[in-house]
Amino acid sequence: MSRAYNFCAGPAALPTAVLEQAQQEMLDYQGKGLSIMEMSHRDQVFVELAARAEQDLRDLMGISDDYAVLFLQGGASTQFAMVPMNLLGEGQSADYINTGQWSKKAIKEAGRYGRINVAASSEDTHFTTVPPQDTWQRSDNAAYLHYCPNETIGGLEYSFIPEVGDTPLVADMSSTILSRPVDVNRFGLIYAGAQKNIGPAGLTLVIVRKDLLGRAADSVPAMLNYQIHADNDSMYNTPPTYAWYLAGLVFQWLKKQGGVGSMAQINQRKAEKLYGFIDNSDFYSNPVEKISRSWMNVPFVLADDSLDKAFLAQAEQAGLLNLKGHRSVGGMRASIYNAVPEAAVDALIAFMADFEKRNG
Ligand SMILES: *Cc1c(COP(=O)(O)O)cnc(C)c1O
């Protein structure tokens, strides 16, 4: 058996050790004679596993008891609607920062539920910059401010956490959660689809300050109401049990690696190597302003895009998978999440250097 290096943006690479443990436990979970997938979510075995996963996440991110942690379904895209449905009261408005394709989708969806003020946008630079905070035109008494700290498609990552005073700060952390330490106390709500840096698709994490619960209108469906999920420990209905279990294994793996601080050091090194190589070459380039380059998603283009197809085909032959850029931007993108080892980045750089030598 051989595992290739997988640079997929999502669903993304999982740690091999996690998949091996899942494989071992597949048929008979800890001597119970059945798999996790075949067990009731009310079974004490699952309830304990679920609680442990939540506690491990709380430890990793330093999440206090002031916050509820929800294990939901529907992906980050459902959160684009749930956030305004739960936080945007009658007659209120919300501020959004537009820094890329995911921000745009969040803004469009929120527009169905109330008044949305786009306080800043970097669309004029093709989303290669983060608008400086002193240029943001925030509204008075916004219900919250929403931003996307890491734009997965453009490879743009904020180098700062916005200062918004008492306004609840809402962040779509789908592609940056657990990649580096963050002060959760600065946020009102954090959400993330699991399939980038947490586990398999089908699970969505929401970390929400408890004072923000209970604000949804009566007309909001139970399944889309944070309060109901919080009151029921995310078991109002059947949760995505297997995805929850796998996320729990990833959290334990992260703890064994030394936690999010250790991952941050490795992630920074991986990213700096790759950007350093790209910047030193006339053959490859990345358009994002240096201070806002993502540690997780590294888009790059070839000077001659007629070579794109050959690049991707030869990379695949060399065991470097899923390097094609998003269809909206073209070129290449290497997603180098926590589970992508430094050796994968080294192998990619060696391949890129060799490809340049043969074609440059
Ligand atoms: C992948 C992604 C999404 C969409 O996630 P789904 O789980 O597919 O809905 C939203 N925001 C960001 C930043 C993403 O990376």
The ligand as an SDF file (V2000), in Angstrom:
LIG
                    3D

 15 15  0  0  0  0  0  0  0  0999 V2000
  -14.8960   24.9710    2.0600 C   0  0  0  0  0  0  0  0  0  0  0  0
  -15.3380   26.2670    2.6180 C   0  0  0  0  0  0  0  0  0  0  0  0
  -16.6850   26.6120    2.7460 C   0  0  0  0  0  0  0  0  0  0  0  0
  -17.8010   25.7030    2.2660 C   0  0  0  0  0  0  0  0  0  0  0  0
  -17.8960   24.6200    3.0920 O   0  0  0  0  0  0  0  0  0  0  0  0
  -19.0610   23.5210    2.9190 P   0  0  0  0  0  0  0  0  0  0  0  0
  -18.7940   22.6600    4.1060 O   0  0  0  0  0  0  0  0  0  0  0  0
  -18.8190   22.8420    1.6080 O   0  0  0  0  0  0  0  0  0  0  0  0
  -20.3660   24.2180    2.9610 O   0  0  0  0  0  0  0  0  0  0  0  0
  -17.0060   27.8230    3.3030 C   0  0  0  0  0  0  0  0  0  0  0  0
  -16.0560   28.6660    3.7210 N   0  0  0  0  0  0  0  0  0  0  0  0
  -14.7470   28.3820    3.6240 C   0  0  0  0  0  0  0  0  0  0  0  0
  -13.7330   29.3600    4.1060 C   0  0  0  0  0  0  0  0  0  0  0  0
  -14.3430   27.1670    3.0650 C   0  0  0  0  0  0  0  0  0  0  0  0
  -13.0440   26.8840    2.9530 O   0  0  0  0  0  0  0  0  0  0  0  0
  1  2  1  0
  2  3  1  0
  2 14  2  0
  3  4  1  0
  3 10  2  0
  4  5  1  0
  5  6  1  0
  6  7  2  0
  6  8  1  0
  6  9  1  0
 10 11  1  0
 11 12  2  0
 12 13  1  0
 12 14  1  0
 14 15  1  0
M  END
$$$$
